[in-house]
Amino acid sequence: MADRAALAAFLRARREALQPEDVGLPRGRRRRTGGLRREEVAALCDMSVDYYSRLEQPRGPRPSEQMLAAIARGLHLSLEERDLLFQLAGHALPQRTRRGDHISPGMMRILDRLEDTPAQVMNHLGETLKQTRPAVALLGDLTDHSGLARSAHYRWFTDPVSRLVHPEGDHAEQSRLMVADLHGAYTRDGGDSRAAELVSALTRESPEFAGIWRERPVLGPYCASKRFRHPQVGTLELHCQTLVDPDQSQRLVVYTATPGTESHTSLRLLSLLPVAQARRSSCPTPGSTAVRTEAH
């Protein structure tokens, strides 16, 4: 059973403990009290102000697991705080929001400061958990897929539309990088894991994947810059830097262009486009293009 009063008190306490600068928001001159406003938290959690306000009063419906996961990210909760949030709402810890799906507060703070840069957090299975606005403009919204299609690895080999983000001449190399990245996840997680489930499905559904998998490709320590195609700004040559959180099995992926190049100009132009103009497409898994930097 949900403890609505305790849930409301917990949400208020976490909201009041966060400062605007903690989540990448300007403080403003008229702010007289500490903490975030309800409307700010609602925006961070991608929900209506009325819905969030009712949770704090408390008089709203019991939030779903999906809503709780969004609140945990918006309020920058630690894993322990996330677990408490689910308990207060009367939910067991669901598989979808297991350890690999929860973004650590430290990673969220970094992402909040990259709002003018294409960046996103992905787990080790290539599932996108959160994107900045420029990342959505560059790659499309990659957070609303479900099932096996949450994985960029799966989409790459089963959905031709996902390949439109790269020039056709780059597809063969990208396929090898995708398989190598998934092979690393499978090696770490073992045969009774979600990585194994992906491998099994792709082996059945994609002869291309099955053929490369038999070769057991391994990622090198560094990969060159990659080309991305976009319908509004054309082809961009971008570098992909990755910050790895080993405890969470997650990666913060940041896309940049060399200053003074056409790609740098195009990337700046892309950041000004309305998100609605961004095409729906898939993104390569970050492990395939990244310089890996261990998070501490």
N, C-alpha and C positions, 0 to 999 in steps of 0.2 A: 504494500500500500504506500502511496505517496504521502509524504509529510509536507503538506503545502506550506505551512507556517515556517518550518525550518528551511524549506527550499527558498522561500521568499527572503528570509533573513540572510541566507547564504549569498544569494544573488546581489542583494543590496550591499552587503559587506565587501564583496569582490569589486562591485562597480565603484564604490566610494574609495577603495584602496588604489585604483588605477588613476593615473594622471594623464591628461591629453597627450603629453610628449611621450608617454610610455607606449602609445599605440599609433604614433605618427600623426597626431592631430595638433593643430595650432591651439595654444591656450586662449588667446584673445584677451582683450583689455577688460571686457565686462564680466568676466568669470570671477565671482566673489567667493565661491565655495570650492573645496577640493573635490577630487573625484570626477568621474565622467557623468554626463547627463544621460537620462534614459534613451533619448533619441540617438545619442552617439553610440551607445551599446547596441541598440536595435540595428543601426546601420552596419556596425561591425559584424553582427550576427546574420545579416541578410534577412531580417524579418521586420514586420511592421512595429511601429512604436506602441500601438494599442495592444498587440499580442504580448510584447515584452512587459509592458506596464502591468498588465493583468497578472503576470507571473509574480511580480514583486508585491502585489497588493494584499494577499493573494486571492484571486478569484477566477483565474483562467483555467482552461482545460489542462489535463496532464500532458506535458510536452512529449513528443515522440522521441525515439532514439536519434533520429536525424536532426531534430531541433536541438537536442541536448549536445550533440557533437558540434553543431554550429555555435552554440553558446560557449562551449568549452574553448573553442578557438577564438571567438570574439573577446572573451574575458581573459585570454592568455592563461588558462588554468594549467597547473602542473598535472602530471599523471594522477597523483594522489587526490588532488582537488577534483579532477575529472571523474574519478571513481566515486567520490562522495556525492557529486552532482547527480550521477545516475542512481545512486542509492536513495537519495532524498526524493527523487522523482518516482521511485518505485520500480525501477528497471534493473534487471541483471545486466552485466557488462556484455553487450552484444558483439558478435563476431565482426561486424562491419566497423566498429569503432575500437578494434583491438589496438594494441600498443603501436603497431605500425601506421595507424591512421591518425593518431593524435599528434599534433604539432607542438613541440616543446615551446614554452614561453620565450626562451632565448632565440629560437629560430623565428618565431613570430615577430619579435622586436626588430630583427634584422630585416625581415620582409617588409615591415611597416615603413622602413626608411628607404625603400626602393620603389616608391610609388610612381616615379617618373622613368622607371627602367623595366624592360621585360624581364620578369623573374617569376619563378614558381617553385613550390615545394612538392616533391614527388617521393613516394616510397620506393623501396627496392624492387617492386614489381612493376614499376613504370606507371603507377596510378597517381594522377595529379590531385593534390589535396587542396591547394589554394594558389591563385594566380594574382599578379598585379594587373591593373587595367591595361598597360601596354602589352603584357604577355597575351591577354585575351585578344587584343587588336592584331597581334602578330600571328597567333596560333589558333585562335578560336577558343571558345569556352570548353575546356577539357575536364571540367569537374562534374558534369551532369550525366556521365555514362554510368551504366549499371552492369552487374554481372562480370563476365570475363572481359567485356569491352571496356571496363575501367582501365585496363592495362594497355599502354601504348604498344607493347610487344604484340599483344593479340590483335589490336586494330591494324597494325602494320601489315600483318600477313593474311588478314581476313577481309579487310575493307579497303578497296582500291582508292577510295576518296582520301584516306589518311595519307597516301603517298604524294598527294598534290602539293604538299608543303615543301618538297624537295624536287629539283630538276631530275628528269628521268635518268640522266646519265649517272646520277649519284645513288640510284636505288640499290644496285648490287652491293656496294660497299656498306650502305646503311643497313641492309638486311643482315650482313655478317656481324656488324656491330650490335644490332638488336639481339641476335642469337647469343653472342658472346656475353652480353650483359645478363640475359636471362640464365645462361649457364652458370654464371657466378652466383646468382640468387639461388638456383637449384642446388648447387654444391653446398652452400651455407645452410639451407633450410632442410634438405633431405627429401626422401621419397614420399613422406607423409606430410605434405605442405601445400600451400596455395601455389607456390612456384611449380611444384610437381603437377598440380592440376592444370596449370597453363601449358606446361610442356606436353602433357598427354593430349590436351585438346588441339594444340597446334600441330602435333605430329599426325593426328588424324585428319585435320582439315587443310593442311598446307604442305604439299609436296616440297615446295621450296624450303620451308622451315626444316622439314624432316631431313632433307639432304644436307643442309648446313649443320644441323645438330649432330649428325654422325661424325662430322669433322672436329667437333669439340673446340671451336675457336675461342681464343682467350684475348681479352682486352689488353692493349698495351698501356703504358703509363701516360701517354699523351696522344691526342689526335689533332689533326690540323683543323683550321677553321672550316665551317660548313656553309653551304649555300641554301638559302630559304627563298621560296617563291611566294609573292603576295599579290593579289589581284589589283590592289590600288597603287602600290609603290614599286612593283617589279621585284627583281632578284636582289637579295641582300646577302653579303658575305659576313657572317657573324662568328665571334668567338664565344665559347660557352664555358664559363667558370662554375665549378661546383663546390659547395661547402657541404661536407658529409657529417651527419650526426650518427655515429656508430650505434649509440644506445637505442635510437629510434629507428634505425635502418631507413633513414630519410636523407634527401638531398635538396639543398637550396640551389637552384639553377639560375644563373644570371647570364643574359645574352647582351653582348656589347659589340660595337664596331670600332674600327681604327679611326681616330679623329682625322678629319680632312679628306676622307674617302666618300664616294657616292653612297656607300652603304650607311655611313654615319649620318649623312644628310637625310637619307630615306628613313632611317630609324627614328630620327627626330620628328619627321613629318608623320610617321605612323602613330607616334604617341599623341598627336593632335586629332586623329580621326575619331569620330564617335564609335563607341564599342559596337553599336548596332551594325556598323559597316563591316565589322570583322567577320571573315568567313568562318564557317564551322569546319575545322580540319583537325588533324592529329599531329602530335609533336613527337620527335624522336626521343627515346629514353635518354636522360641526361648522362648516364654513365657512358654512352657511346661517343660523346663529343667532349668530355670534360677533362680539365686538369683537376685531379681530386685533392682536396685540402681537408685534412682531418679537423673536425670541430672539437674544441676543448671547453 
